[in-house]
Amino acid sequence: MGHVVAKVKLYRPRGPSKGLEVELLVDTGSTYRWVKRGRLEGLGLKPMSRLRFKTIEDKVIERGVGEAVVECLGGERRR
């Protein structure tokens, strides 16, 4: 079985002047989307807080989290 990806566009929540098109792995059990910091900073997005996550290898990692608008198939969600 292969991986399923979706082409989406990310925007800043306030003033979406330019967007970033990316392919993201579809994971119905995931709350967050993982996008490299440098790509988000190019849109002017910065982390709002830091959270800890447990990986599949049972390691604990810490990542910055923030908010972005995700557009897919003509619909938008804020995450």
N, C-alpha and C positions, 0 to 999 in steps of 0.2 A: 504494500500500500504506500502511495506517495504522499507528499505534503501538499496541502492546498494553500495557495497564496491569493491575495486580493490586491488589485491596484487601487490605491487610495491617494487622496490629496490632503495634506496637513496645512492648517492655517493658524495664525495667531487668533485668540478669542476676541480680541478687540482690534478692529481695523485690519481685516484680512486682505491687505494690499497685494501680497504675493503668496503663492502656495508652493509646497514641495510635494512632488509626486514620488511615491515610494511603493514598493511591493512589501506587504506584511504577511507573515504566516497567520493563517486562520486558526484560532484556538478558542473553541466555544467555552472553555473553562477559565479563560484568562480575563482578569479585570483590567490590566494595564497593557499598553502597547509598548514594545521595546524599540526605540529609535536612537541611533547614535547621537550623542550630545552635540557634536560639531554640526551635524545637519540641522538640528533644531535651533542652535545658536545663529545659524545663517538666516533664520526667520525672525530672530529677535526674541526667541523663547528661552527662558531660564528656569532652572528648578525652583520650586516654591518651598519644598521641604525634602527631607531624606527619609527613606523607609528601608527596613531590612526585609530580605526575601530568603527563603530556603530553596536551594537548587535541587534538581533531581539527584545530584551526587551527595545530597545531605550537607552541603556547605551553606553557610550564612553569608550573604553579600549585602552591601548597602548601596543604594542607588538614589540619585536625585529624581524627584517626580515633579511634574508640572501639568499644566492644562493646555490642551490644543483642540482645535476643531478638526474632526476627521470626516472627510466627505467620501462616500462610497456609493456608487450606483445612483447618484443624484440626491442622496439623503445625507444629513449631517448629524454628528453626535459630538458632544463636548466630553473630553476625557483628559 
